[in-house]
Amino acid sequence: MDEPASFRLLNIQGMELRSGTLRPEFSSIDVQMLAPATPAMYILYVQQAGTEYSVRFVKQ
């Protein structure tokens, strides 16, 4: 990642749980606060330089 990117983290129902900016020197997202008891699916959107990427993941 060469330049800042914005991100949005949504649950599978589409509710935004977190958003912010990723910077080249610190590009991680803390997901410890997500559904601690049961596996759940989330969607992460990252937008950088006019391009949007998305990934679905399950936190167990």
Secondary structure, 3 states (H helix, E strand, C coil): CCCCEEEEEEECCCCEEEEEEEECCECCCCCCCCCCCCCEEEEEEEEECCEEEEEEEEEC
